[in-house]
Amino acid sequence: MKTFPMFLQMAGRHVVIVGGGEQAAQKARLMLKTEALLVLVAPQLDAELAALVVDGRATHAPELTVDLMRGAALVFVATGCVGADYAAHALSKAAGALVNVVDRPALCDANTPSLVDRDPVVVAISTEGTAPVLARQIKSRMEVLLEPNLGELAALAGRLRAQVSGQIPQAQRRFFWDWVFSRAPRQAIARGALRDAARLIKDALARGETGAAQGSIALVGAGPGAADLLTLRALRLLQEADVIFYDRLVDPSILELARRDAERVFVGKEVGASSWPQERINTVIVAAAKRGKKVVRLKSGDPGIFGRVAEELDSAGAAGIAVEIVPGVTAASAACASLARGLTERGVTDRLMLATAACKPADPDPDWAAMLQPGTSLAIYMGVARAEKIVRSMEAAGIPLSLEIDIVCHASTPKERKIHCTLSDLPKMVRDGAVENPAVILVSWPKAEFSVRADFIAA
């Protein structure tokens, strides 16, 4: 290493920023995250810097002197003038201060890293000036890994550290803190529930618990296929999971984002097969959580939309297992995004219906007449195998078969295919093999078509 990473104590110290323009303002914004006192040195300050002085966040000195820089934690030079930069650098060295001259690496004692700020948790990333774009890419990945309010949990732990030391034997403290930062308290923080996290920790202390393994289940939406449509929370849970139970439609690239040592268990149902009935899935995910595992039940799309989430919630609840639901991008949203349009259109289709054609065997057919009316967009999931029956039922319900529909297969993936036709053409499209699962059938009945339905009913 040419440079050595170190965190400087800033509380009660001053930082000198030489310059009055945008570059100086950028450094000021960075230093305002610390407890340092800012000294702005320039004949004139831009509006943003001047406002800091007015608000008491900084002081202003028109001219740079050696005395200003003595004892400074850092000096930033950002004048934009070659001569002025060199002069300020020379004065900084004479004062014995660490100096950073913007855009002049040869004059820098200290480099500004890319920061991931979860105060008091701070991650600094540096490439020693060789690859700033790479540093930004690493920063982006770290931003995903660390939930936005993680610092609140770290601060809470700091406030409770003395109490933990007094109540938990030294040999058990590591296990206790591992529980705090890996399991229920951290999961509460990820939901934005600081009070819940504090209560969990304090209750554990009151009971004398030292962090024995406690399992959990997360019902996570994998989205329609594309890995970059995962939510940040879904990605974090995948990277924390001990075991992942995944469906048939979960793209392999999403599983690659999980921890390398996480166990992966396929629990999908192939068409016409039932090797993994729902009752068996319920049993295995609960059993894994009871063994203290962090379980992710990974479902394609959104787990709350035709994902049988209620059954898994009931099983976990009966076993006393904590459950978290993480929404995902549902296939209908991805399909419309691929079509470059919305699911609804103001003044044309102002009602949205999501329906599944895969009902329980004993259930009656969906009431298409109630679902699809003028002014409605209808997204039909799992309807390919029942396409002919759906069209016959809609015709019997008085829905005009001239309505235009879009069918999107494998939405958001490289295998994506889009078909535009009318309702009457749907069965033939399926018979000819133009449509393949997984597919979403999107039917829109604009308000302008109301007269068609009215004439049918009158007849």
NORCOR-V567798 format. One record per backbone hydrogen bond with DSSP energy under -0.5 kcal/mol. NH is the residue of the N-H (numbers start at 1). CO is the residue of the C=O. E is the energy in kcal/mol with one decimal. If there is no record, write none. Layout:
# NORCOR-V567798
NH_CO_E, NH_CO_E
This chain:
# NORCOR-V567798
5_3_-0.5, 8_6_-0.5, 12_35_-0.9, 13_10_-2.1, 15_37_-2.9, 16_74_-2.2, 17_39_-2.9, 18_16_-0.5, 18_76_-3.4, 19_17_-0.7, 19_41_-2.7, 25_21_-2.1, 26_22_-2.2, 27_23_-1.5, 28_24_-2.1, 29_25_-2.5, 30_26_-1.6, 31_27_-2.4, 32_28_-1.9, 33_30_-1.3, 34_31_-1.7, 37_13_-3.0, 38_36_-0.5, 38_57_-0.7, 39_15_-2.6, 40_38_-0.5, 40_59_-3.1, 41_17_-2.8, 41_39_-0.5, 42_40_-0.6, 42_61_-1.4, 46_20_-2.0, 50_46_-2.8, 51_47_-1.9, 52_48_-1.1, 53_49_-1.5, 54_50_-2.2, 55_51_-2.3, 56_53_-1.3, 57_52_-2.4, 58_52_-1.1, 59_38_-2.4, 61_40_-2.9, 69_65_-0.8, 69_66_-0.9, 70_66_-1.0, 72_69_-1.9, 73_14_-2.4, 74_14_-0.7, 75_98_-1.7, 76_16_-3.1, 77_100_-2.9, 78_18_-3.4, 78_76_-0.6, 85_81_-2.7, 86_82_-2.3, 87_83_-2.3, 88_84_-2.5, 89_85_-2.2, 90_86_-2.3, 91_87_-2.0, 92_88_-2.2, 93_89_-2.3, 94_90_-1.9, 95_91_-1.6, 96_93_-1.0, 97_92_-2.4, 100_75_-2.8, 102_77_-2.5, 102_100_-0.6, 104_101_-2.0, 107_104_-2.1, 108_105_-1.7, 109_99_-3.0, 109_107_-0.5, 110_99_-1.3, 113_111_-0.6, 114_125_-2.9, 116_123_-2.6, 117_115_-0.6, 118_116_-0.7, 118_121_-3.1, 121_118_-2.9, 122_120_-0.6, 123_116_-2.2, 124_122_-0.5, 125_114_-2.7, 130_127_-1.9, 135_131_-1.9, 136_132_-2.0, 137_133_-2.0, 138_134_-2.6, 139_135_-2.3, 140_136_-2.3, 141_137_-1.8, 142_138_-2.3, 143_139_-2.4, 144_140_-1.2, 145_141_-1.9, 146_142_-2.1, 147_145_-0.7, 150_147_-2.0, 152_149_-1.1, 153_149_-0.8, 153_150_-0.7, 154_150_-1.8, 155_151_-2.7, 156_152_-2.2, 157_153_-2.6, 158_154_-2.0, 159_155_-1.8, 160_156_-1.6, 161_157_-0.8, 161_158_-0.5, 164_160_-2.6, 165_161_-2.4, 166_162_-1.6, 167_163_-1.4, 168_164_-2.8, 169_167_-0.5, 172_169_-1.8, 173_169_-0.8, 173_170_-0.9, 174_170_-0.5, 176_172_-1.8, 177_173_-2.8, 178_174_-2.1, 179_175_-1.9, 180_176_-2.2, 181_177_-2.5, 182_178_-1.0, 183_179_-2.2, 186_180_-0.7, 187_183_-2.5, 188_184_-2.2, 189_185_-2.1, 190_186_-2.3, 191_187_-1.1, 192_189_-1.8, 193_188_-2.8, 194_192_-1.0, 197_193_-2.0, 198_194_-2.6, 199_195_-2.5, 200_196_-2.6, 201_197_-2.1, 202_198_-2.6, 203_199_-2.8, 204_200_-2.1, 205_201_-2.2, 206_202_-2.4, 207_203_-1.9, 208_204_-0.7, 208_205_-0.7, 209_204_-2.4, 215_289_-0.5, 216_293_-1.9, 217_322_-2.5, 218_295_-2.4, 219_324_-3.1, 220_218_-0.9, 220_297_-2.1, 221_326_-2.2, 222_220_-0.5, 222_299_-3.8, 223_301_-2.0, 229_226_-1.6, 230_227_-1.6, 235_231_-2.1, 236_232_-2.3, 237_233_-2.4, 238_234_-2.1, 239_235_-1.8, 240_236_-0.7, 240_237_-0.6, 241_237_-1.2, 242_294_-2.4, 243_294_-1.8, 244_263_-3.1, 245_296_-2.6, 246_244_-0.6, 246_265_-2.2, 247_298_-1.3, 250_247_-1.1, 254_251_-1.6, 255_251_-1.0, 256_252_-1.3, 257_254_-1.4, 258_255_-1.5, 259_238_-1.3, 262_259_-1.4, 263_242_-2.7, 265_244_-3.4, 267_246_-2.7, 270_268_-0.6, 273_270_-2.5, 277_274_-0.6, 280_277_-0.7, 281_277_-1.8, 282_278_-2.7, 283_279_-1.8, 284_280_-2.4, 285_281_-2.2, 286_282_-1.7, 287_283_-2.2, 288_284_-2.1, 289_285_-1.8, 290_286_-2.3, 291_287_-1.0, 292_289_-1.9, 293_288_-1.8, 295_216_-2.9, 295_293_-0.9, 296_243_-2.3, 297_218_-3.1, 297_295_-0.5, 298_245_-2.4, 298_296_-0.9, 299_220_-2.9, 299_297_-0.6, 301_223_-3.3, 305_302_-1.9, 306_304_-0.7, 309_303_-0.5, 312_308_-1.1, 313_309_-2.4, 314_310_-2.4, 315_311_-1.9, 316_312_-2.2, 317_313_-2.8, 318_314_-2.3, 319_315_-1.1, 320_317_-1.2, 321_316_-2.7, 322_215_-0.6, 324_217_-2.2, 326_219_-2.9, 327_325_-0.6, 333_330_-0.6, 334_330_-1.8, 335_331_-2.7, 336_332_-2.2, 337_333_-2.0, 338_334_-2.0, 339_335_-1.4, 340_337_-1.2, 341_336_-2.3, 345_349_-1.8, 348_345_-2.3, 349_345_-2.3, 350_375_-1.0, 351_375_-1.2, 353_377_-2.8, 355_379_-2.8, 357_381_-2.3, 359_357_-1.2, 363_360_-1.7, 368_366_-1.6, 370_367_-0.6, 371_367_-1.8, 372_368_-3.3, 373_371_-0.8, 375_445_-3.5, 376_373_-1.2, 376_445_-1.1, 377_351_-2.8, 378_443_-3.4, 379_353_-2.7, 380_378_-0.6, 380_441_-3.0, 381_355_-3.1, 381_379_-0.6, 382_439_-0.6, 387_384_-1.6, 390_386_-2.6, 391_387_-2.3, 392_388_-2.2, 393_389_-2.4, 394_390_-2.4, 395_391_-2.5, 396_392_-2.2, 397_393_-1.3, 398_395_-1.4, 399_394_-2.5, 400_398_-0.5, 403_400_-1.4, 405_421_-3.4, 406_442_-2.2, 407_419_-2.8, 408_440_-2.1, 409_407_-0.5, 409_417_-3.0, 410_438_-2.7, 413_410_-1.9, 416_413_-1.9, 417_409_-2.0, 419_407_-2.6, 421_405_-2.0, 423_403_-2.0, 424_401_-2.0, 425_422_-0.9, 426_422_-0.7, 426_423_-1.1, 429_425_-2.3, 430_426_-2.0, 431_427_-2.6, 432_428_-2.6, 433_430_-1.3, 434_429_-2.0, 435_429_-0.9, 440_408_-2.0, 441_380_-2.2, 442_406_-3.3, 442_440_-0.6, 443_378_-3.1, 443_441_-0.6, 444_404_-1.1, 445_376_-2.8, 446_444_-0.6, 447_348_-1.3, 449_446_-1.8, 450_447_-2.0, 451_448_-0.5, 452_449_-1.1, 453_449_-1.1, 454_450_-2.2, 455_451_-2.3, 456_452_-1.7, 457_453_-2.3, 458_454_-2.4, 459_455_-1.9
